[in-house]
């Protein structure tokens, strides 16, 4: 079966094409017309749409003429899932967080997994035993931290991420820009490593999965073994779609 998964995030729209359970292609889009062109080319049997920013009805309507079967609009509070959702307020839960949890449970069955999704926000979520989503934490991402320092102060400049994400970030900045860069980048790494340590103290066999647009910055700076899975949300959406249309 060929299927199409669409993840509408805060800063990007991603699609993935799965065939026989394998992700064959993925890319970033800008408009529903681009998505429709992709769907017409792929002619998927089914599709799933997830959004954290706006209702999915318009995207679903644009996509439906090119999909042979069902177009599933993912709603965390109501869509049937292949894992238990123990979040206290599922109607407020971000679709991307839950999809990532489903993806992690699929990839690491019967295992405790900590998901680090580092993009617009830094989301840290725990999947217990490969079967239950427990929740986690949400903090500002790197760009939001830079923007907040500039927006909510009188004189601090807007600092950008370094072009070379693998370059060392000096601990001690010797001018205002490098001091901001140290505070934001080194501070975020220390924060995430602290979360990993806290979870590993409670769950010694925990595995850590890293995803999101800033994964390349964090991956070499995090403690212990880290599984980098950039398309984790798309994988989870595919498993949700399979759960709904095949089972």
N, C-alpha and C positions, 0 to 999 in steps of 0.2 A: 504494500500500500504506500502510495506517495501522499505525504501530508505537508501542510504549510503551517508554520507557527509564527506569530507576530507579537512582538514585545514592544509596547509603546511606553518609553520611559520619560524621565524628566528632561533629558538632553539628547536622546537619540531614539530612533525607531529601527528596530532590528527584525529581520525575518530569517527563518531557517527552513530549508527544505529537507525533509526526512524521507528516505526510501528504504523500506524493509527494516525500519528501526534505526537506520544509520543517518547521521547528519551529512548530507551531500554538499550543501552550499549554504552560505549565510552572508549577509551584508547589511549595511545601514541605508535606510531610505529617508526621504523627506516628506513625501505627500502620498495621499491615498491613490492618486493616479499612477504613481510609480509602483505601488503595491499591486494595483489591478493589472498593470503590464506584466509584472512578475508572475502573478497567478495565471494569466492567460498563457504565458509561455510554459508554465509547469503543469497546468491542468490537474491540480491536486484532487484526490478523492475526498479529503476533508481538510478543514482548517480550524485553527483556534486563535483568538485574538485576546490579548491581555493589555490593560492600560493602568498606569498609576496617576495619570494626569487628566483624563477626560473620559466621558462615556464612550463605549465601543460601538454604539449602534450605527453611526455614520460610516465607520470603517467596515463594519460587517456588511452593511448594505452595498458599499462600493465593491466589496470582494465577492459577494454571493453569486453574481452572474458567471464568474469564472471557476467556481468550485462545484464539482460534480455532486457532492453529498452535503454533509452538515458543516455549517460554520458555527462553531461554539464560541460564545462570548463568556470568557472566564470570570466568574464572580466568586471571590474567596469564601463568602458566607453561605453560598448555596450550591455551587458546582460540586458534584460528587468527586471524591479524591481517592487515590490509592494509598493514602496514609491517614492517620488520625490527626485532626487539628485540635490541639488543646488550648489554643489562644482564647483568652477570656472574651475578647470583643472581635470576632471574626469579620464583622461588617466594617471595621476600621483597619483591617490588616491589608497591607500592600500586596497586590497580586504578584509582584516580582519576588517578594520574600517567600511567599508560599510556594510559588513555582520552583524557586531554587531549592526549597526544602524537599519537594517531591523529586527533583533531579538528584539531589544528594542521597536520598533514600534508595533510589533506583540503582545508583552507581555503587553505593556502599550498604548493601542489605545487611540487616541485623547488627549494625555498627553505630556507635555514638559518633556524631559528626558535628563539628562546628563550622558554620558557613560564614565566610567573610566576603561580603559583596561590597567592593570599594569603588564608588563612583560619585554621583552627586551627593549621596550620603554614604557614611560608613555603617553598614548594617552587619551585625554579628548575631547569628541565629543558631540555635541548638536543635538538632534532630536526635531524639533519644532512641537508641536501639534500631535505627532504620525504620521505625514504624510510627513515631509520634513527634509532631512539631510542637515544641514547648514555648517558642518565642525567643526574645533576646534583647538587643539594644540597637538604638539608632542614634548616630551622631553626625555632625556636619562633615562633609567630605572636604578634600583639600582645597578645591576652588572656593567653596563656600566660606572656608576659614579665611582665605586671603581677602575675599570680597567683604566679609564682615569687618575686618580690621580697617579696611579703607572706608567703608560706608558709615560706620558708627564712631569714627574718630574725626578730629578736625584736620589733621595734617599727615596721617600715615598714607603712603602711596599704595596703589594697587600693584601687588607683586604677582607675577605669573609663575607657573610651574617651570622648572628648568627644562630646557630642550632635551638634554641628555638625562633620562630618568635614572640611569645607573650610576651617575657621577656622585661621589661622596658629598654630603651636605655638612659643611663645617658646624661644629657644635657652638662655637662662639662667633657670632657675626661682628664684623668690624665696621659696619655702617648700617644704616636703618634698613635698607632692603635685605641685606644678608642676615640681619637680626630677625626680621620677620620670617624670612625663609627658614631659618633654623627653628624658630618657635613653632611654625606651622608643621613643617615636614618632620623634624625630629620629634616634636611633641605627638604628632599623630602616630608615628611608628611606635613610640613608647607606650602610647595608649592601647594600641592594638596588641602589642606583645604582652602588656599587662592583662588584657582580657584572655588571651590564649593561656597564660600561666594560671589564671584563676580557674578557668574551666578544666584545665588539665589536673589541677589539684583535686578537683571533685570527681573527675572522670579520667582516670589514668590511661585508658585505652583509646581516648578520643583521637579521631582523625580530623585534620583541618583542611578544608577546601576553600580555595581562593578564586574569586571571580570579580568581574566588574572592569570598568574602563581604566582604573588606576592600578590594576593588578601588577603590571610590569614594574611600577615603582616599589610596591610593598614586598613583592616576592623575595628579592634577595636580602631584605632587611628583617624578615620575620624569623622567629625561633623555631627550631625543630623541623620536622619533615612537613612540607606543605604540598598539597595536590592542587595544581593550577588548572582550572577548567573554565576558560573564558565564556563558553556558551552554556553555562549551567542552567540559566533561566529558560533558554530555548529547549534544552533537554527535558526539563521538568514540564514545560507546557506540552511537549510531545507526549509524555507519559500520561498527563491528564487527558489529553485528547484520546489516546488509545483506550484509557480506562472508560471513557464515556461512549465511544462509538463501536468498540469491539467486545466489551465485556458486559 
